[in-house]
Amino acid sequence: MKMECEAIERYRELEAWFTDRNYDELASLCARLAVWHRDVYVRIGGQEGNIAADTTHATVPWVARDRGAKPYEFLWRLASPAQLLELALKAEHSEACVAKLRAAIRKIGPVNWEAALESGAAPSLALGGERRTSR
């Protein structure tokens, strides 16, 4: 049940991140995945009342919050949509959700870093490495 709580929290956070950046399709996907995991939680646990309490203590798998807020904020500030979906994919245990995440990642495609820089978009974690290998 803890894995379901973590998944619910993960997808709620991703939904908020995508909504704030106008990635409405990805926000909708994350909302659906959170509901999917909530339904599994309810089916396993037989009740819906404790989900909110359980998710407040859940740990987001890709960032250790016990090290403080800095790494957590760093991730949300610099990661690209595709990178966040890749991280969620690594933490996902449901084959149905894995398939949906992979489809979304394929739709996003590779990032055109030159266009992103020219438009003034925020940098991404992979910017330096990606630019070095593309030259």
N, C-alpha and C positions, 0 to 999 in steps of 0.2 A: 504494500500500500504506500510505502514511502516513495517508491519510484513513481507512482502515479501522482503523488503530491508534488514531487519535483518537476514532473512533466507539466503539470497544470501551471505551476509558478513560472517555469521557463517560457511556456507559450504565452502566458499573460504578459510577461515582460517584453517578449519579442513583439507581440501585438501592439503594445504601447509604443515601442521604438519605431516600428514601421508606420504606425498612424501619425506620429509626430513628424515624420519625414515624407508623408504623402505617398507611401507605398501601400495603397489601399488593398490591392489584391493580395499582397503578402500578409498584411494585417488580418484580412479575412481568413486566410489559410491558417494562421496561428490561432485565431479565435476558434475555428472549427476543430483544430487539434487539441486545444485546451478542453473543449466540450467533450471530445472523444475520450480523453483521459479521465475527465470528471465522471462520465458515464461508466467507465471501467471501474473507477474507484467506488462508485455507488453500488455497482453490481457485486463487487468483492466485499465491501464493507456493509452493505445493506442500509446505509444511511447517508444523507447528504449534509447533515448539520455540522460535522466536524471538519469538513474540507478546509474552510478558511483558517481554522486554528492550526491544522496540520501543515498547510502550505507556508505559514509564516515562519516555521522552523525548518523548512526544507532548504537544502543547499543547492544552489545552481551549480551543476557539475563542472562547468568550465572555468569558474572563477572562485578561488578560495576567499570567502568573505572574512574569515578569521584573520587574514593579513591586513585588514583595514579596507577602507573604501577606495583608496587610490587605484589598485589594479582593476577593480570593478568599474569605476568611472572611466578609466583608460580604455577598457574594452568597448564600452558603449559609445565613447566619443570617436574612436578611430576605426572600428571594424566596418566593413562594407556589408550590405545586405547578404551577399553570397557567402561571406565568411561567417556571419551569424547563423545562417541556415546550415552551413557545413558543421559548425559546432553543435547545433541542435541535432543534426543527423548522427553525429558520433555518440550522443547521449541517448538517442532514441532506441527503445527496445521492441516497439511494435512494427511488424512488417508493413502493415497498412499505412502507418504514418511515415515510415521510411520511404515508401514509394511516392507519397505525396511530396515529401521534402525533396527527393531527387528530381521529380518533375519540375518543381519550382526553381531549383538550382539550374536545371537545363534551360529553362525559359529566360533566366536572368542573363546567362551567357557571360563571356569574358568582359572585363571592364576596359573601356578605352580611356587609359590614364591621361593621355594628352588632352582629350576633350574635357575630362573631369577637371583637370587643372586650369584649363582655359576658362571654364565656366565658374571657377571659384569654389567648387565643391570641396568638402573637407577631405583631407588625405586619408588613406586607408593603411592598415597594418602592413599590407603586402606591397605597398607602393614602391619602396626602394628596390626590393628583390625583383618585382615584376618588370620594372623599368630597366634594370641591369640585364636581365635575360632577354629582353626584346630587342636590344640594340645589336 
